[in-house]
Amino acid sequence: MSEPEKTDSVETVKNTIKSTQLTTEHAKKLTQVVNSIPTILSKLDNSEYDEIFGHRINVDSKKFVDVAVRNEILLKFLAADEYDVELATKRLIDTLNWRNKFHPLSAAFDENFNKALNDLGAITNFVGLKSDNLNVVTWNFYGATTPKKLFEEYGDNAGTTTNQRPGSQFLRWRIGLMEKSLQLVDFTDPKNNKIAQVHDYNNVSMFKVDKGMRAATKEIIKIFGDNYPELLSTKFFINVPSLMSWVFTFFKTIGVISEATLKKFQVLNSGNLTEWFGKSNLPPTYGGDSKSSMKELNVASIKLSPYGEYILEELGKKEIEDVIDEVE
Ligand code: HEM
């Protein structure tokens, strides 16, 4: 019989947390979650799938486990559910099951998307900012699209990837962007354990709002809300025409976005972001004096964590085996 896994003390767990000053009460709850990792894994659809954001969520003794990072990630799940251990455990199980099916790391690091989708986003990593947790930013140039055409081509099940991964191309591309940006985050750093997001609605028009887009938007909001807890510092909606402010009110009233998330939103009629990111970081389109365009500021190559690489390798092997089984 194998040795039962040793359990961690509250003090040990508390000492691993660097992103915030944990109270003893909260440290006790986190310790409960840490010590129930084997039980959590045993309840999964696939008990071998123990990866979140490229990091291994397993017991201390397993290879690849970075205890500090693992505990910080678990803390995010707990904090999102206001330190309710039962709810956080359910969220963790659901997220691990979702990741096992969706394969978000493959969307980010393995799959290729059409230029029309790639042009809709960017990731920047600024330094020397006044405020914390704004360094890493995902940008979405949603105003630059013709949503009807985009969602006809890449939304719903149109353009589903050839290897039958779940979701539309648009969804997989958007989740991929999020996952890539999370590789630039240091979960143990209080100044860089969350990201900011910008939606640029320049050139958006009333006539562009379309049914397919609304469905895709609702789906993404839910996926982010459920599976990416405590990762957003601020979300900027910029260049929003006054005439379209109702869209924001609409999102507020349909009840899919939590109160805590709504508090992180900043809606601007202009595109001037210098107050948050500084003049020198931004190109003139966003009020800055940087000579680099957004394309040049985009961090084109982002390295995946070692465990993320391992997961993708294993996935590739399994898919080859599945194909061989089908042929035989
Ligand atoms: C044609 C125009 C638009 C397109 C294509 C579009 C697209 C999207 C998409 C795809 C999302 C999903 C979340 C994400 O990708 O991060 C989203 C979320 C959202 N959009 Fe828009 N949008 C449009 C217009 C607007 C306007 C005018 C506003 C007004 C401020 C607005 C406010 C929001 C809000 C509040 C969310 C929720 C964000 C969240 O929960 O993270 N959108 N939009």
Residues whose N, C-alpha, C, O or C-beta is under 5 A from the ligand:
A	BS01	HEM	Y142 P147 Y201 V204 K208 V209 T217 I220 I221 F237 V240 M244 V247 F248 F251 I257
